[in-house]
Amino acid sequence: MKRMTRLVPALYILFLMLPIYWLVNMSFKTTNEILGSFTLFPKQFTIENYVTIFTDPTWYMGYVNSLTYVLINTAISVVVALPAAYAFSRYRFLGDKHLFFWLLTNRMAPPAVFALPFFQLYSAIGLFDTPVAVALAHTLFNIPLAVWILEGFMSGVPKELDETAYVDGHSFWSFFLKIFVPTIAAGIGVAAFFCFMFSWVELLLAKTLTSVAAKPIAATMTRTASTSGYELGLLAAAGTLTIIPGAFVIYFVRNYIAKGFALGRV
Amino acid sequence: MNKTHDNRAWFFVLPVVALVAFNAIIPLMTVVNYSVQETFGDNVFFWAGVTWFEQILRSPRFHDALTRQLIFTFTILLIEVPLGVAIALTMPRKGPWVPVCLVLMALPLLIPWNVVGAMWNIFALPDIGLLGRSLNALGFDYNFTRQPGDAWFTLILMDVWHWTSLVVLLAYAGLVSIPDAYYQAAKIDGARPFAIFRYIQLPKMKRVLTIAVLLRFMDSFMIYTELSVLTGGGPGNATTLLSIDLVKIALGQFDLGPAAAMSLIYFLIILLLSWVFYTLMMRNEQQ
C-alpha cells in the first residue's frame, strides 16, 4: 500500500516531464529529422539551433528585452508594494477594505480587455516599444499580487516588534528599513519571485506594447512559428531556453512557493 | 491583529494607488468611451448608447463563447482539484525527495504561456508529436487540428498539465501545517484513513483550497495565450473561449464598439467572481 501511493506523485511527475522532454529532444534535431522521421532520441545530434539563437541578435536580444522589463517590473512592484502592505497590515484607515478589494480586481483583470487601450495609452505618452512600457503595464497585476503576499507575511510579524523599536528610539524609517525589512526578507523574496514569474510568463500585453526595439523573446517565437514556416527545431530550442530562468529561481523559493500562491495565507 | 486607526496610512498606499490607477482607470475609461460610440474611421465618433451592449448580449456568438468558457472552467476544476489533493496526500512529508518533488512540480508554472502552447502543439501533432503519434499508433483517430473533440481533449490535458501543480502545492502546504499530535491522537482513537482525511486533513486544507479553487476559476476565465498558440480557437470556433473571441473582434476586425462592450461585460463577470472570492476569503480569515 505504501509503495503504491508513492507511484502517484512519480507518475504525475513523469506526465509533467513528457512534453518538456519532447521539446528538449526536438531542439537537438535537424529540421530534416523532425519532419522526415519519428525518433525518440536525436539521431543526428545538433546544437545548431542553439548556435543560431546565441549568434543572431533578433533572437538573443529577445531574451535581453524580456529580462529587462521583468527585472524593472519586479523592482517597481516590490518597492511600492512594501509601504502599502505595511499600511494594510498595521493600520485601519478610511476606505481600506474597499481599496484592498479594488487592488484585487486588477489582479483579476483579463489582459485581453486591456490590450487595445494599453496600446493607445502607451503610444500617447511615447513609451510604446520600450521595456519600461511593458514593465509599467505588468504592474497592473503584479503590484496587487505583491501587496497581497507581503501583507500576508507582515501580518505574521507581531506588532510588539514595532512598539519595542519605537521605545528604543528608532524613527519610523529607521525601524522600517533596519529592523522590519530584514525580518520579512523571506516574504520580500517570495513577492519578488512571483512578480518575476508572472511578468516572465505573460505575453499578450508584452507583445501588444512592443514592435521592434523591445520585442520580447516570446513574441520572436510567435513570429517564427507563424511566418517562416516549419523551423520547429529553432522554436523548440528557444522554448527550452525560456524554461531555464524559471527553473533556476524556483530552487531558491521551493519552501515558500505555496505560501506565495496562497497570498501569504497558509 | 488589532490595528491602529490612522488615516495617515494613506501616504503609504499612495504610490500603489497612483500606479495601478494609471494602468487601470485610464484604459478602463477608454473602453467605456468606445463602448457607447460608433465610428466609421478617421476618428469620427457618434453616440451609440447601449446598442453595442444589447447587440453583444443578444448575439449567439457571445452566448456560444460564454458557454464554452463555462464548460472549460468547470471541467478543469473537476479534474484539477481532486487530482491535486490526491497527489498532495501521497507526496512524501519529509526526506530528500520533498524539494525534488516541489521543484519538478512547480516547473510548468514558470514556463511562458506561449511556450506552453507551442510545447503542447509540438507534443500533440499527429505526425511528429509524441502524444499524437502514440495515440494514433494505439488505434485512435486523433488529430487536434481537425477534430473538435480532440482539440478539447488536448486543451484540457494541457491545462491539467499546466496548473494542477498549483493545487498540489497549496494542498501540500495545508497538509504539512498539521501537527503530528493530531495524527497520533487519531491513531489512538483507531480512526480509519478516510476519517483522518475527512475530519483532520480536509478542514486544515479548507483555507488554501478555497484560494486554489478561486484562483483556478478566475485564471481559467482569462486563458488566452496558451490556447491561441495551441488551437487559435479552432478547428472552426470549437475552442473559441471568451478572450479569444474578444481579441478576434478587437484586434482582428477592429470593431471597437462591440469589442469594448464585450470587454466590459466580460470584466463585470470577473468582477462578480472576484467579489465572491473576496467575501469567502474574508469569512475564512475571521474564523
Interface residues (C-beta under 8 A of the other chain):
Chain A: T5 R6 V8 P9 Y12 I13 F15 L16 M17 L18 P19 I20 W22 L23 M26 I34 L35 F38 L40 I76 V80 A81 P83 A84 Y86 A87 F88 S89 R90 Y91 R92 F93 L94 D96 L99 F101 L103 L104 T105 N106 M108 A109 P110 P111 A112 V113 F114 A115 L116 P117 F118 Q120 L121 L136 A137 T139 L140 I143 P144 V147 S155 K159 M197 W200 V201 E202 L203 L204 I217 A218 M221 T222 A225 L232 L235 A236 G239 T242 I243 P245 G246 A247 V249 I250 Y251 R254 N255 I257 A258 K259 F261 A262 L263 R265 V266
Chain B: M1 N2 K3 T4 H5 D6 N7 R8 A9 W10 F12 V13 P15 V16 V17 L19 V20 F22 N23 A24 I26 P27 L28 T30 V31 A86 I87 L89 T90 M91 P92 P99 C101 L102 V103 L104 M105 A106 L107 P108 L109 L110 I111 P112 W113 N114 V115 A118 M119 W120 I122 F123 D127 I128 G129 L130 L131 R133 W161 T164 S165 L166 V168 L169 L170 Y172 A173 G174 S177 R207 V208 I211 A212 L215 M218 F221 M222 Y224 T225 V229 L242 S243 L246 V247 A250 L251 L256 A259 S263 Y266 F267 I270 L271 L273 S274 W275 F277 Y278 M281 E285
